[in-house]
């Protein structure tokens, strides 16, 4: 439940969660989900930094 502390990010977390759970279940290998966790976090961080740096989003 810790990952849902910010209600405005729930949709993106669910979008990234579903493929990881499905693929890990299909392959019966939890390492896939474990790898996807930091990978999607890194992806979202990079997209956020690029948006801030390009001026697409301002604080």
MIDOSE-1310 file (N, C-alpha, C; in nm, 2 decimals, decimal comma, always signed):
residues 59
xxxx	+0,08/-0,12/+0,00/+0,00/+0,00/+0,00/+0,09/+0,13/+0,00; +0,21/+0,11/+0,04/+0,30/+0,23/+0,04/+0,30/+0,30/-0,10; +0,30/+0,23/-0,20/+0,32/+0,28/-0,34/+0,20/+0,37/-0,38; +0,09/+0,36/-0,31/-0,03/+0,43/-0,35/-0,06/+0,55/-0,26
xxxx	+0,05/+0,61/-0,20/+0,03/+0,72/-0,11/+0,00/+0,85/-0,18; +0,03/+0,86/-0,31/+0,00/+0,97/-0,39/-0,11/+0,94/-0,48; -0,23/+0,98/-0,46/-0,35/+0,94/-0,54/-0,33/+0,99/-0,68; -0,26/+1,09/-0,72/-0,25/+1,14/-0,86/-0,16/+1,04/-0,94
xxxx	-0,09/+0,95/-0,88/+0,00/+0,86/-0,95/-0,06/+0,72/-0,96; -0,18/+0,69/-0,90/-0,23/+0,56/-0,90/-0,25/+0,50/-1,04; -0,30/+0,58/-1,13/-0,33/+0,53/-1,27/-0,20/+0,48/-1,33; -0,10/+0,56/-1,33/+0,03/+0,52/-1,39/+0,09/+0,39/-1,32
xxxx	+0,07/+0,39/-1,19/+0,12/+0,27/-1,12/+0,05/+0,14/-1,16; -0,08/+0,15/-1,17/-0,16/+0,04/-1,22/-0,13/+0,00/-1,36; -0,10/+0,10/-1,45/-0,07/+0,07/-1,58/+0,06/-0,01/-1,59; +0,16/+0,03/-1,51/+0,29/-0,04/-1,51/+0,29/-0,17/-1,43
xxxx	+0,20/-0,18/-1,33/+0,19/-0,30/-1,25/+0,13/-0,42/-1,32; +0,03/-0,39/-1,40/-0,05/-0,50/-1,46/+0,04/-0,59/-1,55; +0,12/-0,53/-1,65/+0,21/-0,62/-1,73/+0,31/-0,70/-1,65; +0,36/-0,64/-1,54/+0,46/-0,71/-1,46/+0,40/-0,83/-1,39
xxxx	+0,29/-0,81/-1,34/+0,22/-0,92/-1,27/+0,18/-1,03/-1,36; +0,12/-0,99/-1,48/+0,08/-1,09/-1,58/+0,20/-1,17/-1,63; +0,31/-1,10/-1,67/+0,43/-1,17/-1,72/+0,49/-1,26/-1,62; +0,50/-1,21/-1,50/+0,56/-1,29/-1,39/+0,48/-1,42/-1,37
xxxx	+0,35/-1,40/-1,37/+0,26/-1,52/-1,35/+0,27/-1,61/-1,47; +0,27/-1,56/-1,59/+0,28/-1,65/-1,71/+0,41/-1,72/-1,71; +0,52/-1,66/-1,68/+0,65/-1,72/-1,69/+0,69/-1,79/-1,55; +0,61/-1,77/-1,45/+0,63/-1,83/-1,32/+0,77/-1,79/-1,27
xxxx	+0,81/-1,66/-1,29/+0,94/-1,61/-1,25/+0,92/-1,47/-1,19; +0,94/-1,46/-1,06/+0,91/-1,34/-0,99/+1,03/-1,24/-1,02; +1,14/-1,28/-1,07/+1,25/-1,19/-1,10/+1,21/-1,09/-1,21; +1,11/-1,13/-1,30/+1,06/-1,03/-1,40/+1,00/-0,91/-1,33
xxxx	+0,91/-0,94/-1,23/+0,84/-0,83/-1,16/+0,94/-0,75/-1,08; +1,04/-0,82/-1,02/+1,14/-0,75/-0,94/+1,22/-0,66/-1,03; +1,26/-0,70/-1,15/+1,34/-0,62/-1,24/+1,25/-0,50/-1,29; +1,13/-0,53/-1,32/+1,04/-0,42/-1,38/+1,01/-0,31/-1,28
xxxx	+1,02/-0,34/-1,15/+0,99/-0,24/-1,05/+1,08/-0,12/-1,06; +1,21/-0,14/-1,04/+1,30/-0,02/-1,05/+1,31/+0,03/-1,20; +1,29/-0,06/-1,29/+1,29/-0,02/-1,43/+1,18/+0,09/-1,47; +1,06/+0,06/-1,42/+0,95/+0,15/-1,45/+0,97/+0,28/-1,37
xxxx	+1,02/+0,27/-1,25/+1,04/+0,38/-1,17/+1,15/+0,47/-1,23; +1,25/+0,41/-1,28/+1,36/+0,49/-1,36/+1,30/+0,56/-1,48; +1,22/+0,48/-1,55/+1,15/+0,54/-1,67/+1,07/+0,66/-1,64; +0,98/+0,65/-1,54/+0,90/+0,76/-1,50/+0,98/+0,88/-1,45
xxxx	+1,09/+0,85/-1,38/+1,17/+0,96/-1,33/+1,24/+1,03/-1,45; +1,29/+0,96/-1,54/+1,36/+1,02/-1,66/+1,25/+1,10/-1,74; +1,14/+1,05/-1,76/+1,03/+1,13/-1,83/+1,00/+1,25/-1,76; +0,99/+1,25/-1,62/+0,96/+1,37/-1,54/+1,07/+1,47/-1,55
xxxx	+1,19/+1,43/-1,55/+1,31/+1,52/-1,56/+1,31/+1,58/-1,69; +1,29/+1,51/-1,80/+1,29/+1,56/-1,93/+1,17/+1,66/-1,95; +1,06/+1,63/-1,89/+0,95/+1,73/-1,90/+0,98/+1,86/-1,82; +1,04/+1,85/-1,71/+1,08/+1,97/-1,64/+1,19/+2,05/-1,71
xxxx	+1,29/+1,97/-1,76/+1,40/+2,04/-1,83/+1,36/+2,11/-1,96; +1,26/+2,05/-2,03/+1,21/+2,10/-2,16/+1,11/+2,22/-2,14; +1,06/+2,23/-2,02/+0,96/+2,34/-1,99/+0,82/+2,29/-2,02; +0,80/+2,16/-2,04/+0,67/+2,11/-2,07/+0,59/+2,11/-1,94
xxx	+0,66/+2,11/-1,83/+0,59/+2,11/-1,70/+0,67/+2,21/-1,61; +0,60/+2,29/-1,54/+0,67/+2,39/-1,45/+0,62/+2,37/-1,31; +0,70/+2,39/-1,21/+0,66/+2,38/-1,07/+0,61/+2,50/-1,02
